[in-house]
């Protein structure tokens, strides 16, 4: 049987990401840089490997370039002018910075934005269809909502509990301003939209829907990982934001879990079953169209004639 090196690497990346989520249970005892790295690097590397299989090397490099370009531009503008996310500053949690912007943050955009794009495409039922007409606008909009759901689940945790960044003016969502989530919608929509224009009428999407399950699984793993987040005992029970308003840490954690269970999980599960249904339809169509004699392998025959 022919081995698939990229599948092996994808499996390794799943394991590394799972390790990162489990390390959250040891927050305060494990260096933060390791936890952040295991959260950020596996999805980013996954994007390059998996994206090359779906869109080709050129296609995924275009995606990464658009993602990094648009995201770092708006993050840099917001750091200085407060638009579109709001006024904030990063701490040393996420490691080395360039112009006040952590390099790890840029990689976080790459990983989760690609995974959210795939989930959005699966939800839209577009894994084998060309992007054309109104799909060019609606598809990026749906994907940006999937990505923002991820941010909604973890923003307050990373800002209030992990202290990765500080919101200058506080906000209604546990000290996070609503403008942050509107900014996520705008930023992700723009680079998704640019990528959709690039893909317009291009037959670059893989014809094997089963390949999409791994990206959807990554999104579900992210949601599951949010259920493991705990706050170090050294933080106490209350978070005080920059305006002096007090927020219960337990409420922050439970809100993250609820968003994960009732928003992220449904998105991922629906996407999973849509892809599975699509894959089954393809097999059924092949079995109807091909003469029995052309089902050359035992595996092909078994799929068309299950016991």
C-alpha positions in Angstrom: 0.0 0.0 0.0 1.4 3.4 -1.0 2.2 5.6 2.0 1.0 9.2 2.3 3.7 11.3 4.1 1.4 14.3 4.3 -1.3 12.3 6.1 1.3 11.2 8.7 2.4 14.8 9.3 -1.2 15.9 9.7 -1.7 13.2 12.3 1.4 14.4 14.1 0.1 17.9 14.1 -3.2 16.7 15.7 -1.3 15.1 18.5 0.8 18.2 19.1 -2.3 20.4 19.2 -3.9 18.0 21.6 -0.8 18.2 23.8 -1.1 22.0 23.8 -4.7 21.9 24.9 -4.0 19.4 27.7 -1.1 21.7 28.9 -3.8 24.2 29.8 -4.5 22.1 32.8 -1.1 22.9 34.1 -1.2 26.6 33.6 1.1 28.3 36.0 3.4 25.2 36.2 4.3 25.0 32.5 6.0 28.0 30.8 3.4 30.0 28.9 5.6 30.1 25.8 5.2 26.3 25.4 1.4 26.5 25.8 1.1 29.3 23.2 3.5 27.5 20.8 1.5 24.3 20.9 -1.7 26.3 20.4 -0.5 28.3 17.4 2.2 26.3 15.5 0.3 23.0 14.7 -2.7 24.7 13.1 -0.4 27.0 11.1 1.7 24.1 9.7 -1.5 22.2 9.2 -2.7 25.0 7.0 0.3 24.8 4.7 0.3 21.0 4.3 -3.5 20.5 4.0 -4.0 23.7 2.0 -1.5 22.6 -0.6 -3.5 19.3 -1.0 -6.7 21.3 -1.6 -5.6 24.4 -3.5 -2.0 23.6 -4.6 1.1 25.3 -3.4 0.4 28.5 -5.1 -3.1 28.7 -3.9 -2.3 28.2 -0.2 0.6 30.7 -0.4 -1.9 33.2 -1.8 -4.2 32.5 1.1 -1.4 32.8 3.7 -0.2 36.1 2.1 -3.7 37.6 2.1 -4.3 36.5 5.6 -1.1 37.9 7.0 -1.2 41.1 5.0 -4.8 42.1 5.9 -4.6 40.8 9.5 -1.3 42.4 10.4 -2.4 45.7 8.8 -5.6 46.0 10.8 -3.9 44.8 14.0 -1.2 47.4 13.6 -3.7 50.2 12.8 -5.8 49.2 15.9 -2.7 49.3 18.1 -2.2 52.9 17.2 -5.6 54.2 16.4 -8.1 51.8 17.9 -9.7 50.8 14.6 -11.2 48.4 14.0 -10.8 46.3 17.2 -10.4 48.9 19.8 -7.6 50.2 21.9 -5.3 47.5 23.4 -1.7 46.5 23.9 0.0 43.1 24.0 1.9 41.7 26.9 5.0 39.5 26.7 2.9 36.3 26.9 2.9 35.6 23.1 6.6 36.1 22.8 8.7 38.2 20.3 7.0 41.2 18.7 7.5 43.3 15.6 6.2 46.8 15.9 4.2 45.8 19.0 2.6 42.9 17.2 3.5 39.3 18.4 4.7 37.0 15.6 2.7 34.2 17.3 -0.5 36.2 16.7 0.1 36.3 13.0 0.6 32.6 12.9 -2.6 32.1 14.9 -4.5 34.0 12.2 -3.1 31.7 9.5 -4.0 28.4 11.3 -7.5 29.2 12.5 -8.6 31.3 9.6 -7.8 28.5 7.1 -9.6 25.9 9.3 -12.6 28.2 9.6 -12.6 28.8 5.9 -12.9 25.0 5.3 -15.6 24.7 7.9 -17.5 27.6 6.2 -17.1 26.0 2.8 -18.4 22.7 4.1 -21.4 24.5 5.7 -22.0 26.2 2.4 -22.0 22.9 0.6 -19.2 24.2 -1.7 -16.5 21.6 -1.4 -16.7 20.7 -5.1 -18.3 23.7 -6.6 -16.7 26.8 -8.3 -17.0 30.1 -6.5 -19.0 32.3 -8.8 -22.0 34.7 -8.6 -23.2 35.6 -5.1 -21.2 32.7 -3.7 -18.1 34.9 -4.0 -19.6 37.2 -1.4 -21.7 34.9 0.8 -19.0 32.3 1.3 -16.5 34.7 2.8 -19.2 36.1 5.0 -20.1 32.7 6.4 -16.5 31.8 7.0 -15.8 35.1 8.8 -18.7 34.2 11.2 -17.2 30.8 11.8 -13.9 32.4 12.6 -15.5 35.0 14.9 -17.3 32.3 16.8 -13.8 30.9 17.6 -12.7 34.3 18.9 -15.9 34.7 20.9 -15.0 31.5 22.7 -11.5 32.4 23.6 -11.0 36.2 23.6 -11.9 36.9 27.2 -9.9 33.9 28.4 -6.7 35.0 26.6 -7.2 38.6 27.6 -8.5 38.3 31.2 -7.1 35.0 32.5 -3.9 34.4 30.4 -3.3 38.2 30.2 -2.1 38.0 26.6 -3.3 41.6 26.0 -4.9 44.5 27.8 -8.0 46.4 26.6 -7.5 50.0 27.5 -11.2 51.0 27.8 -12.7 47.7 29.0 -15.9 46.5 27.4 -19.2 44.8 27.9 -17.9 41.2 27.2 -15.9 40.6 30.4 -13.8 43.7 29.7 -13.6 43.1 25.9 -15.2 45.8 23.7 -17.9 44.7 21.2 -15.8 46.5 18.6 -13.3 43.7 18.8 -15.7 41.1 17.4 -16.9 43.5 14.7 -13.2 44.0 13.9 -12.8 40.3 13.6 -15.7 40.1 11.2 -14.3 42.9 9.1 -10.8 41.7 9.0 -11.5 38.0 8.2 -14.2 38.9 5.7 -11.8 41.1 3.8 -9.0 38.5 3.3 -11.6 35.7 2.7 -13.2 37.9 0.1 -9.9 38.6 -1.6 -9.2 34.9 -1.6 -12.6 34.1 -3.0 -12.0 36.5 -5.9 -8.7 34.8 -6.5 -10.5 31.4 -6.6 -13.2 32.7 -8.9 -14.0 30.1 -11.5 -10.8 28.2 -10.7 -11.1 24.4 -10.4 -8.6 24.3 -7.6 -10.7 22.6 -4.9 -10.1 18.9 -4.2 -12.7 16.5 -5.5 -12.4 14.3 -2.5 -14.6 15.6 0.3 -13.1 13.1 2.7 -10.0 15.2 2.9 -12.0 18.0 4.5 -12.8 16.0 7.6 -9.3 16.6 9.1 -9.7 20.4 8.9 -13.2 20.2 10.5 -11.8 17.9 13.2 -9.2 20.6 14.0 -12.1 23.1 14.6 -13.9 20.6 16.8 -10.7 19.9 18.8 -10.3 23.7 19.3 -13.8 23.8 20.8 -13.1 20.7 22.9 -9.9 22.3 24.2 -11.9 25.2 25.6 -13.6 22.9 28.0 -10.2 22.1 29.6 -9.2 25.7 30.3 -8.8 26.4 34.0 -7.5 29.5 35.8 -4.3 29.3 37.9 -5.1 29.5 41.6 -2.8 32.5 41.9 -5.3 34.6 39.9 -8.0 34.4 42.6 -11.6 34.5 41.7 -12.0 38.0 40.2 -10.5 39.8 37.2 -10.3 43.6 37.3 -10.2 45.2 33.9 -8.4 48.5 32.9 -11.4 50.6 33.9 -11.6 49.0 37.4 -14.7 46.9 36.7 -14.7 43.4 38.3 -15.5 40.2 36.5 -15.9 36.7 38.0 -13.3 34.4 36.5 -15.7 31.4 36.8 -18.2 33.3 34.6 -15.5 33.9 32.0 -14.6 30.3 31.9 -18.2 29.0 31.7 -19.1 31.5 29.0 -16.2 30.2 26.9 -17.4 26.6 27.4 -21.0 27.5 26.6 -19.9 29.3 23.3 -17.8 26.2 22.5 -20.6 23.8 23.1 -23.6 25.7 21.6 -21.9 27.6 18.8 -18.6 26.0 17.7 -19.6 22.4 18.2 -22.8 22.7 16.1 -20.9 24.5 13.3 -18.3 21.8 13.2 -20.7 18.8 13.5 -23.0 20.2 10.8 -20.0 20.8 8.5 -18.8 17.2 9.2 -22.1 15.6 8.3 -22.5 17.8 5.2 -19.1 16.6 4.0 -19.9 13.0 4.9 -23.2 13.2 3.0 -21.5 14.7 0.0 -18.8 12.0 0.0 -21.5 9.3 0.2 -23.4 10.9 -2.7 -20.2 10.8 -4.8 -19.7 7.1 -4.1 -23.3 6.4 -4.9 -23.1 8.3 -8.2 -19.9 6.4 -9.1 -21.6 3.1 -8.3 -24.6 4.0 -10.5 -22.5 5.3 -13.5 -19.8 2.7 -13.7 -20.3 -0.8 -15.0 -19.6 -3.5 -12.5 -16.5 -4.6 -14.4 -14.8 -1.3 -13.9 -14.9 -1.6 -10.1 -11.5 -3.2 -10.3 -10.6 -3.3 -6.6 -12.1 -5.2 -3.8 -12.3 -1.9 -1.8 -14.4 -0.3 -4.6 -16.7 -3.3 -4.8 -17.2 -3.3 -1.0 -18.1 0.4 -1.0 -20.7 0.0 -3.7 -22.0 -3.3 -2.3 -21.8 -3.1 1.5 -22.8 -6.2 3.4 
